[in-house]
Amino acid sequence: MNILEIKNLNLSFLSEGKEYQALYDINLSLKEGEMLALVGESGCGKTVTAMSVLRLTAPNAKITSGEIIYKGENLLSLTDKEMQKIRGKEISLVPQDPMTSLNPLYTIGSQLLEVIEIHQGLKGDSAKKVAVDVLEQVKIPDAKNRLKAYPHEFSGGMRQRVIIAMAIACNSKIIIADEPTTALDVTVQAQIMAILKEIQKEHKTSFIFISHNFSLVYEAADTVAVMYAGHVVENSRADELFRNPKHPYTKALLKALPDFNSTRLNAIEGQPPSIRDEFKLCPFEPRCSEKIDICLKQAPVCRNINNSCVSCLLYK
């Protein structure tokens, strides 16, 4: 059962009186209790897509068409006040840098208790009990006493756990994790991902996981959407995508991963396009090593190939 569906989402940015399209007909679905990973180069639209779900895009961003359906309701048709009841409680965000979300002037406990009071309506000892419980769930030792600590007294990994604890405290149905392991060492990355998987299993929480790290995606994700220049070029079950990638861009990304048996890295030739570029054909065509004549004449559409949605004319 799908808990979230993004249908034909188009988004543009307004700059210097001009409109530049950033997302092109994004179609994604998230099942209850599953993890959907968004992967691709920087600037391809992963974070913008996720922030559109929360309606937290930049002031100059404009959703021009599409629907974002959560539990049968189009989030794009809700008022700001109605959206506030969903944002944080029903759908939460674990940002890339927790220090931008934690106020350095307040203790961890006061910030966590505020979230619990707002979204669960609990106060006093009841709220404190929940706060201690969620900190313990994210493996923070001596949780009761750590409520008195300030953000700067926590390591980067511990701060990230606090943000995850806030999402648990809200009983969120969907957690958007925007590169939650960036700048953390390999051991801490594994610990954070283990916590997310445990939450997913115990609470049947659904995740949108944004990452550049294919190793983490391989281990954690149920489905993977590969994005390029604001397009979803391939969308597949994770096991199928890693075993049998179909889009030339997906193949190139996987080939670019370090191979310990080789001293050479396989780079993707050329440069990613700018948001100022307009696309009438395949956005990856200028860099594609597998392009054929029809790629210069016709735009691809997403086709179902062995249960994978692939936007490529090689499969026409």
HURA-V459433 format. One line per field, one symbol per residue. psi: psi as a letter, one per 40 degrees, with the letter a starting at -180 (. if undefined). A space follows every 10 residues. Layout:
psi=???
This chain:
psi=hhdhhhhfhh iihhhfeihh hdhhfhhiih iheihhhhii iheeeddddd dddeffiide ihhdiiihhh fehhdeeiid ddddddhddd hihhidhdde dhheeiiddd ddddddddde eiibdddddd dddddddefh ifdddedeii deeiiddddd ddddddddde fhdhhhhgfe eheiiddddd dddddddddd ddefiiihhh iehddddddd idihhhihfe ihdhhiiddd dddgidhddd dddddeihhe eiehhgihia iiiieehihd ahdeddehee iidedediii ihihhfehhh ghede.
